[in-house]
Amino acid sequence: MSWFVRHRPKGDTSADAVGVEVNAPTPADAIDQARATLPEDRIVTSVAPY
């Protein structure tokens, strides 16, 4: 299943979130896969089916 994972810089709540598409069986797996590829200064803000 494809998921749309949105992320933004940590501590910057006014920044626009950016999304990436991730193929994973569950939302939790999608978050784990996205975090593995994002820089450490990014925070995941939402996950939705794509």
mmCIF file of the N, C-alpha and C atoms, coordinates in Angstrom:
data_MODEL
# 
_entry.id   MODEL 
# 
loop_
_atom_site.group_PDB 
_atom_site.id 
_atom_site.type_symbol 
_atom_site.label_atom_id 
_atom_site.label_alt_id 
_atom_site.label_comp_id 
_atom_site.label_asym_id 
_atom_site.label_entity_id 
_atom_site.label_seq_id 
_atom_site.pdbx_PDB_ins_code 
_atom_site.Cartn_x 
_atom_site.Cartn_y 
_atom_site.Cartn_z 
_atom_site.occupancy 
_atom_site.B_iso_or_equiv 
_atom_site.pdbx_formal_charge 
_atom_site.auth_seq_id 
_atom_site.auth_comp_id 
_atom_site.auth_asym_id 
_atom_site.auth_atom_id 
_atom_site.pdbx_PDB_model_num 
ATOM 1   N N  . MET A 1 1  ? 0.843  -1.174 0.000  1.00 0.00 ? 1  MET A N  1 
ATOM 2   C CA . MET A 1 1  ? 0.000  0.000  0.000  1.00 0.00 ? 1  MET A CA 1 
ATOM 3   C C  . MET A 1 1  ? 0.894  1.245  0.000  1.00 0.00 ? 1  MET A C  1 
ATOM 4   N N  . SER A 1 2  ? 0.425  2.292  -0.634 1.00 0.00 ? 2  SER A N  1 
ATOM 5   C CA . SER A 1 2  ? 1.171  3.547  -0.675 1.00 0.00 ? 2  SER A CA 1 
ATOM 6   C C  . SER A 1 2  ? 0.631  4.507  0.380  1.00 0.00 ? 2  SER A C  1 
ATOM 7   N N  . TRP A 1 3  ? 1.566  5.230  1.018  1.00 0.00 ? 3  TRP A N  1 
ATOM 8   C CA . TRP A 1 3  ? 1.230  6.205  2.056  1.00 0.00 ? 3  TRP A CA 1 
ATOM 9   C C  . TRP A 1 3  ? 1.884  7.529  1.711  1.00 0.00 ? 3  TRP A C  1 
ATOM 10  N N  . PHE A 1 4  ? 1.231  8.605  2.085  1.00 0.00 ? 4  PHE A N  1 
ATOM 11  C CA . PHE A 1 4  ? 1.756  9.944  1.909  1.00 0.00 ? 4  PHE A CA 1 
ATOM 12  C C  . PHE A 1 4  ? 2.188  10.414 3.297  1.00 0.00 ? 4  PHE A C  1 
ATOM 13  N N  . VAL A 1 5  ? 3.483  10.584 3.499  1.00 0.00 ? 5  VAL A N  1 
ATOM 14  C CA . VAL A 1 5  ? 4.041  10.967 4.793  1.00 0.00 ? 5  VAL A CA 1 
ATOM 15  C C  . VAL A 1 5  ? 4.501  12.419 4.706  1.00 0.00 ? 5  VAL A C  1 
ATOM 16  N N  . ARG A 1 6  ? 3.920  13.272 5.548  1.00 0.00 ? 6  ARG A N  1 
ATOM 17  C CA . ARG A 1 6  ? 4.291  14.692 5.564  1.00 0.00 ? 6  ARG A CA 1 
ATOM 18  C C  . ARG A 1 6  ? 5.292  14.934 6.679  1.00 0.00 ? 6  ARG A C  1 
ATOM 19  N N  . HIS A 1 7  ? 6.237  15.838 6.430  1.00 0.00 ? 7  HIS A N  1 
ATOM 20  C CA . HIS A 1 7  ? 7.264  16.164 7.423  1.00 0.00 ? 7  HIS A CA 1 
ATOM 21  C C  . HIS A 1 7  ? 7.652  17.623 7.311  1.00 0.00 ? 7  HIS A C  1 
ATOM 22  N N  . ARG A 1 8  ? 8.227  18.159 8.394  1.00 0.00 ? 8  ARG A N  1 
ATOM 23  C CA . ARG A 1 8  ? 8.688  19.546 8.442  1.00 0.00 ? 8  ARG A CA 1 
ATOM 24  C C  . ARG A 1 8  ? 9.876  19.616 9.394  1.00 0.00 ? 8  ARG A C  1 
ATOM 25  N N  . PRO A 1 9  ? 10.595 20.738 9.418  1.00 0.00 ? 9  PRO A N  1 
ATOM 26  C CA . PRO A 1 9  ? 11.701 20.884 10.357 1.00 0.00 ? 9  PRO A CA 1 
ATOM 27  C C  . PRO A 1 9  ? 11.203 20.869 11.807 1.00 0.00 ? 9  PRO A C  1 
ATOM 28  N N  . LYS A 1 10 ? 11.944 20.220 12.687 1.00 0.00 ? 10 LYS A N  1 
ATOM 29  C CA . LYS A 1 10 ? 11.593 20.222 14.111 1.00 0.00 ? 10 LYS A CA 1 
ATOM 30  C C  . LYS A 1 10 ? 11.648 21.649 14.645 1.00 0.00 ? 10 LYS A C  1 
ATOM 31  N N  . GLY A 1 11 ? 10.693 22.004 15.499 1.00 0.00 ? 11 GLY A N  1 
ATOM 32  C CA . GLY A 1 11 ? 10.696 23.303 16.139 1.00 0.00 ? 11 GLY A CA 1 
ATOM 33  C C  . GLY A 1 11 ? 10.193 24.449 15.287 1.00 0.00 ? 11 GLY A C  1 
ATOM 34  N N  . ASP A 1 12 ? 9.842  24.203 14.047 1.00 0.00 ? 12 ASP A N  1 
ATOM 35  C CA . ASP A 1 12 ? 9.368  25.267 13.158 1.00 0.00 ? 12 ASP A CA 1 
ATOM 36  C C  . ASP A 1 12 ? 7.930  24.969 12.754 1.00 0.00 ? 12 ASP A C  1 
ATOM 37  N N  . THR A 1 13 ? 6.987  25.300 13.631 1.00 0.00 ? 13 THR A N  1 
ATOM 38  C CA . THR A 1 13 ? 5.586  24.976 13.377 1.00 0.00 ? 13 THR A CA 1 
ATOM 39  C C  . THR A 1 13 ? 4.969  25.810 12.263 1.00 0.00 ? 13 THR A C  1 
ATOM 40  N N  . SER A 1 14 ? 5.619  26.876 11.856 1.00 0.00 ? 14 SER A N  1 
ATOM 41  C CA . SER A 1 14 ? 5.081  27.696 10.772 1.00 0.00 ? 14 SER A CA 1 
ATOM 42  C C  . SER A 1 14 ? 5.564  27.231 9.400  1.00 0.00 ? 14 SER A C  1 
ATOM 43  N N  . ALA A 1 15 ? 6.504  26.302 9.363  1.00 0.00 ? 15 ALA A N  1 
ATOM 44  C CA . ALA A 1 15 ? 7.032  25.812 8.081  1.00 0.00 ? 15 ALA A CA 1 
ATOM 45  C C  . ALA A 1 15 ? 5.994  24.945 7.380  1.00 0.00 ? 15 ALA A C  1 
ATOM 46  N N  . ASP A 1 16 ? 5.961  25.041 6.059  1.00 0.00 ? 16 ASP A N  1 
ATOM 47  C CA . ASP A 1 16 ? 5.083  24.175 5.284  1.00 0.00 ? 16 ASP A CA 1 
ATOM 48  C C  . ASP A 1 16 ? 5.617  22.743 5.337  1.00 0.00 ? 16 ASP A C  1 
ATOM 49  N N  . ALA A 1 17 ? 4.712  21.801 5.557  1.00 0.00 ? 17 ALA A N  1 
ATOM 50  C CA . ALA A 1 17 ? 5.112  20.400 5.556  1.00 0.00 ? 17 ALA A CA 1 
ATOM 51  C C  . ALA A 1 17 ? 5.308  19.930 4.116  1.00 0.00 ? 17 ALA A C  1 
ATOM 52  N N  . VAL A 1 18 ? 6.251  19.047 3.931  1.00 0.00 ? 18 VAL A N  1 
ATOM 53  C CA . VAL A 1 18 ? 6.559  18.466 2.634  1.00 0.00 ? 18 VAL A CA 1 
ATOM 54  C C  . VAL A 1 18 ? 6.159  16.999 2.698  1.00 0.00 ? 18 VAL A C  1 
ATOM 55  N N  . GLY A 1 19 ? 5.665  16.467 1.609  1.00 0.00 ? 19 GLY A N  1 
ATOM 56  C CA . GLY A 1 19 ? 5.234  15.075 1.611  1.00 0.00 ? 19 GLY A CA 1 
ATOM 57  C C  . GLY A 1 19 ? 6.086  14.183 0.737  1.00 0.00 ? 19 GLY A C  1 
ATOM 58  N N  . VAL A 1 20 ? 6.171  12.923 1.144  1.00 0.00 ? 20 VAL A N  1 
ATOM 59  C CA . VAL A 1 20 ? 6.843  11.901 0.346  1.00 0.00 ? 20 VAL A CA 1 
ATOM 60  C C  . VAL A 1 20 ? 5.933  10.684 0.271  1.00 0.00 ? 20 VAL A C  1 
ATOM 61  N N  . GLU A 1 21 ? 6.009  9.957  -0.825 1.00 0.00 ? 21 GLU A N  1 
ATOM 62  C CA . GLU A 1 21 ? 5.232  8.734  -0.981 1.00 0.00 ? 21 GLU A CA 1 
ATOM 63  C C  . GLU A 1 21 ? 6.084  7.557  -0.533 1.00 0.00 ? 21 GLU A C  1 
ATOM 64  N N  . VAL A 1 22 ? 5.492  6.673  0.277  1.00 0.00 ? 22 VAL A N  1 
ATOM 65  C CA . VAL A 1 22 ? 6.193  5.512  0.809  1.00 0.00 ? 22 VAL A CA 1 
ATOM 66  C C  . VAL A 1 22 ? 5.313  4.290  0.597  1.00 0.00 ? 22 VAL A C  1 
ATOM 67  N N  . ASN A 1 23 ? 5.906  3.189  0.146  1.00 0.00 ? 23 ASN A N  1 
ATOM 68  C CA . ASN A 1 23 ? 5.180  1.923  0.022  1.00 0.00 ? 23 ASN A CA 1 
ATOM 69  C C  . ASN A 1 23 ? 5.479  1.076  1.244  1.00 0.00 ? 23 ASN A C  1 
ATOM 70  N N  . ALA A 1 24 ? 4.424  0.776  2.017  1.00 0.00 ? 24 ALA A N  1 
ATOM 71  C CA . ALA A 1 24 ? 4.581  -0.006 3.244  1.00 0.00 ? 24 ALA A CA 1 
ATOM 72  C C  . ALA A 1 24 ? 3.238  -0.643 3.587  1.00 0.00 ? 24 ALA A C  1 
ATOM 73  N N  . PRO A 1 25 ? 3.262  -1.730 4.353  1.00 0.00 ? 25 PRO A N  1 
ATOM 74  C CA . PRO A 1 25 ? 2.005  -2.408 4.688  1.00 0.00 ? 25 PRO A CA 1 
ATOM 75  C C  . PRO A 1 25 ? 1.142  -1.671 5.715  1.00 0.00 ? 25 PRO A C  1 
ATOM 76  N N  . THR A 1 26 ? 1.750  -0.885 6.609  1.00 0.00 ? 26 THR A N  1 
ATOM 77  C CA . THR A 1 26 ? 0.999  -0.187 7.652  1.00 0.00 ? 26 THR A CA 1 
ATOM 78  C C  . THR A 1 26 ? 1.490  1.255  7.777  1.00 0.00 ? 26 THR A C  1 
ATOM 79  N N  . PRO A 1 27 ? 0.702  2.127  8.387  1.00 0.00 ? 27 PRO A N  1 
ATOM 80  C CA . PRO A 1 27 ? 1.155  3.508  8.608  1.00 0.00 ? 27 PRO A CA 1 
ATOM 81  C C  . PRO A 1 27 ? 2.437  3.565  9.449  1.00 0.00 ? 27 PRO A C  1 
ATOM 82  N N  . ALA A 1 28 ? 2.545  2.706  10.453 1.00 0.00 ? 28 ALA A N  1 
ATOM 83  C CA . ALA A 1 28 ? 3.742  2.706  11.299 1.00 0.00 ? 28 ALA A CA 1 
ATOM 84  C C  . ALA A 1 28 ? 4.983  2.340  10.484 1.00 0.00 ? 28 ALA A C  1 
ATOM 85  N N  . ASP A 1 29 ? 4.849  1.375  9.600  1.00 0.00 ? 29 ASP A N  1 
ATOM 86  C CA . ASP A 1 29 ? 5.981  1.004  8.734  1.00 0.00 ? 29 ASP A CA 1 
ATOM 87  C C  . ASP A 1 29 ? 6.336  2.149  7.788  1.00 0.00 ? 29 ASP A C  1 
ATOM 88  N N  . ALA A 1 30 ? 5.314  2.857  7.301  1.00 0.00 ? 30 ALA A N  1 
ATOM 89  C CA . ALA A 1 30 ? 5.567  4.001  6.419  1.00 0.00 ? 30 ALA A CA 1 
ATOM 90  C C  . ALA A 1 30 ? 6.346  5.085  7.152  1.00 0.00 ? 30 ALA A C  1 
ATOM 91  N N  . ILE A 1 31 ? 5.978  5.350  8.405  1.00 0.00 ? 31 ILE A N  1 
ATOM 92  C CA . ILE A 1 31 ? 6.696  6.347  9.207  1.00 0.00 ? 31 ILE A CA 1 
ATOM 93  C C  . ILE A 1 31 ? 8.140  5.908  9.412  1.00 0.00 ? 31 ILE A C  1 
ATOM 94  N N  . ASP A 1 32 ? 8.348  4.643  9.762  1.00 0.00 ? 32 ASP A N  1 
ATOM 95  C CA . ASP A 1 32 ? 9.714  4.138  9.966  1.00 0.00 ? 32 ASP A CA 1 
ATOM 96  C C  . ASP A 1 32 ? 10.550 4.279  8.701  1.00 0.00 ? 32 ASP A C  1 
ATOM 97  N N  . GLN A 1 33 ? 9.977  3.936  7.551  1.00 0.00 ? 33 GLN A N  1 
ATOM 98  C CA . GLN A 1 33 ? 10.721 4.045  6.288  1.00 0.00 ? 33 GLN A CA 1 
ATOM 99  C C  . GLN A 1 33 ? 11.040 5.500  5.963  1.00 0.00 ? 33 GLN A C  1 
ATOM 100 N N  . ALA A 1 34 ? 10.073 6.387  6.173  1.00 0.00 ? 34 ALA A N  1 
ATOM 101 C CA . ALA A 1 34 ? 10.309 7.801  5.880  1.00 0.00 ? 34 ALA A CA 1 
ATOM 102 C C  . ALA A 1 34 ? 11.378 8.369  6.804  1.00 0.00 ? 34 ALA A C  1 
ATOM 103 N N  . ARG A 1 35 ? 11.313 8.068  8.088  1.00 0.00 ? 35 ARG A N  1 
ATOM 104 C CA . ARG A 1 35 ? 12.306 8.578  9.046  1.00 0.00 ? 35 ARG A CA 1 
ATOM 105 C C  . ARG A 1 35 ? 13.714 8.114  8.699  1.00 0.00 ? 35 ARG A C  1 
ATOM 106 N N  . ALA A 1 36 ? 13.834 6.922  8.162  1.00 0.00 ? 36 ALA A N  1 
ATOM 107 C CA . ALA A 1 36 ? 15.148 6.389  7.809  1.00 0.00 ? 36 ALA A CA 1 
ATOM 108 C C  . ALA A 1 36 ? 15.810 7.200  6.692  1.00 0.00 ? 36 ALA A C  1 
ATOM 109 N N  . THR A 1 37 ? 15.010 7.893  5.887  1.00 0.00 ? 37 THR A N  1 
ATOM 110 C CA . THR A 1 37 ? 15.570 8.644  4.759  1.00 0.00 ? 37 THR A CA 1 
ATOM 111 C C  . THR A 1 37 ? 15.613 10.150 4.999  1.00 0.00 ? 37 THR A C  1 
ATOM 112 N N  . LEU A 1 38 ? 14.942 10.623 6.067  1.00 0.00 ? 38 LEU A N  1 
ATOM 113 C CA . LEU A 1 38 ? 14.892 12.063 6.335  1.00 0.00 ? 38 LEU A CA 1 
ATOM 114 C C  . LEU A 1 38 ? 16.086 12.515 7.163  1.00 0.00 ? 38 LEU A C  1 
ATOM 115 N N  . PRO A 1 39 ? 16.512 13.763 6.998  1.00 0.00 ? 39 PRO A N  1 
ATOM 116 C CA . PRO A 1 39 ? 17.553 14.307 7.878  1.00 0.00 ? 39 PRO A CA 1 
ATOM 117 C C  . PRO A 1 39 ? 17.049 14.319 9.326  1.00 0.00 ? 39 PRO A C  1 
ATOM 118 N N  . GLU A 1 40 ? 17.958 14.325 10.282 1.00 0.00 ? 40 GLU A N  1 
ATOM 119 C CA . GLU A 1 40 ? 17.589 14.257 11.695 1.00 0.00 ? 40 GLU A CA 1 
ATOM 120 C C  . GLU A 1 40 ? 16.791 15.464 12.170 1.00 0.00 ? 40 GLU A C  1 
ATOM 121 N N  . ASP A 1 41 ? 16.858 16.585 11.446 1.00 0.00 ? 41 ASP A N  1 
ATOM 122 C CA . ASP A 1 41 ? 16.141 17.780 11.893 1.00 0.00 ? 41 ASP A CA 1 
ATOM 123 C C  . ASP A 1 41 ? 14.695 17.825 11.405 1.00 0.00 ? 41 ASP A C  1 
ATOM 124 N N  . ARG A 1 42 ? 14.158 16.718 10.909 1.00 0.00 ? 42 ARG A N  1 
ATOM 125 C CA . ARG A 1 42 ? 12.791 16.675 10.393 1.00 0.00 ? 42 ARG A CA 1 
ATOM 126 C C  . ARG A 1 42 ? 11.882 15.894 11.340 1.00 0.00 ? 42 ARG A C  1 
ATOM 127 N N  . ILE A 1 43 ? 10.601 16.269 11.388 1.00 0.00 ? 43 ILE A N  1 
ATOM 128 C CA . ILE A 1 43 ? 9.605  15.582 12.197 1.00 0.00 ? 43 ILE A CA 1 
ATOM 129 C C  . ILE A 1 43 ? 8.430  15.194 11.297 1.00 0.00 ? 43 ILE A C  1 
ATOM 130 N N  . VAL A 1 44 ? 7.922  13.987 11.480 1.00 0.00 ? 44 VAL A N  1 
ATOM 131 C CA . VAL A 1 44 ? 6.765  13.519 10.710 1.00 0.00 ? 44 VAL A CA 1 
ATOM 132 C C  . VAL A 1 44 ? 5.518  14.160 11.308 1.00 0.00 ? 44 VAL A C  1 
ATOM 133 N N  . THR A 1 45 ? 4.686  14.758 10.461 1.00 0.00 ? 45 THR A N  1 
ATOM 134 C CA . THR A 1 45 ? 3.494  15.448 10.950 1.00 0.00 ? 45 THR A CA 1 
ATOM 135 C C  . THR A 1 45 ? 2.202  14.686 10.668 1.00 0.00 ? 45 THR A C  1 
ATOM 136 N N  . SER A 1 46 ? 2.166  13.864 9.628  1.00 0.00 ? 46 SER A N  1 
ATOM 137 C CA . SER A 1 46 ? 0.957  13.100 9.337  1.00 0.00 ? 46 SER A CA 1 
ATOM 138 C C  . SER A 1 46 ? 1.249  11.982 8.347  1.00 0.00 ? 46 SER A C  1 
ATOM 139 N N  . VAL A 1 47 ? 0.348  11.004 8.329  1.00 0.00 ? 47 VAL A N  1 
ATOM 140 C CA . VAL A 1 47 ? 0.420  9.880  7.393  1.00 0.00 ? 47 VAL A CA 1 
ATOM 141 C C  . VAL A 1 47 ? -0.988 9.616  6.888  1.00 0.00 ? 47 VAL A C  1 
ATOM 142 N N  . ALA A 1 48 ? -1.141 9.452  5.577  1.00 0.00 ? 48 ALA A N  1 
ATOM 143 C CA . ALA A 1 48 ? -2.449 9.174  4.993  1.00 0.00 ? 48 ALA A CA 1 
ATOM 144 C C  . ALA A 1 48 ? -2.281 8.234  3.812  1.00 0.00 ? 48 ALA A C  1 
ATOM 145 N N  . PRO A 1 49 ? -3.305 7.434  3.512  1.00 0.00 ? 49 PRO A N  1 
ATOM 146 C CA . PRO A 1 49 ? -3.231 6.578  2.319  1.00 0.00 ? 49 PRO A CA 1 
ATOM 147 C C  . PRO A 1 49 ? -3.064 7.436  1.073  1.00 0.00 ? 49 PRO A C  1 
ATOM 148 N N  . TYR A 1 50 ? -2.307 6.933  0.135  1.00 0.00 ? 50 TYR A N  1 
ATOM 149 C CA . TYR A 1 50 ? -2.053 7.683  -1.100 1.00 0.00 ? 50 TYR A CA 1 
ATOM 150 C C  . TYR A 1 50 ? -2.812 7.047  -2.234 1.00 0.00 ? 50 TYR A C  1 
# 
